Amino acid sequence: MVEFGKILIPTDFSESAENASLYALSLAEKYGSKIYVAHVIEPFTYTSDLGIDMGDQYQVMEATAKKFLDDIVTSIKEKHIDVEGILLSGEPFVEIIKYVKQEQINLIIMATHGRSGIEHMLLGSVAEKVVRKSPCPVLTVKKAGQTFSLP
């Protein structure tokens, strides 16, 4: 029997991530699943020679992410779905996989951004890495209207 008791929605707060969450909400309503909405803040390195206090910048990023997460959690609760917001810090795909294992998540539903060529080479794909490393199924959702063209 397929189990959807715990569904993780990794989010970068983009329109694509919001679109992916629609799939998660639909499944949660159907199967009585709990939704976990996670955002990963990537810490950045800096040199103290610049004289910039990056700790303050990180706190601003964290506060902003928390506000966005709280807004998402509130909107999901209004649909009478059990939900929890999680703020993580680190390499996004690593933190997502660690959280999935820790919480024994049954399904990940996440957006793909459809990067290609040099942009994909330089930035990589969090979704692609999650798909390869995940201990549970991953449903990837393309941005609405996104098409694929052969090279």
Secondary structure, 3 states (H helix, E strand, C coil): CCCCCEEEEECCCCHHHHHHHHHHHHHHHHHCCEEEEEEEECCCCCCHHHCCCHHHHHHHHHHHHHHHHHHHHHHHHCCCCCEEEEEEECCHHHHHHHHHHHHCCCEEEEECCCCCHHHHHHHCCHHHHHHHHCCCCEEEECCCCCCCCCC
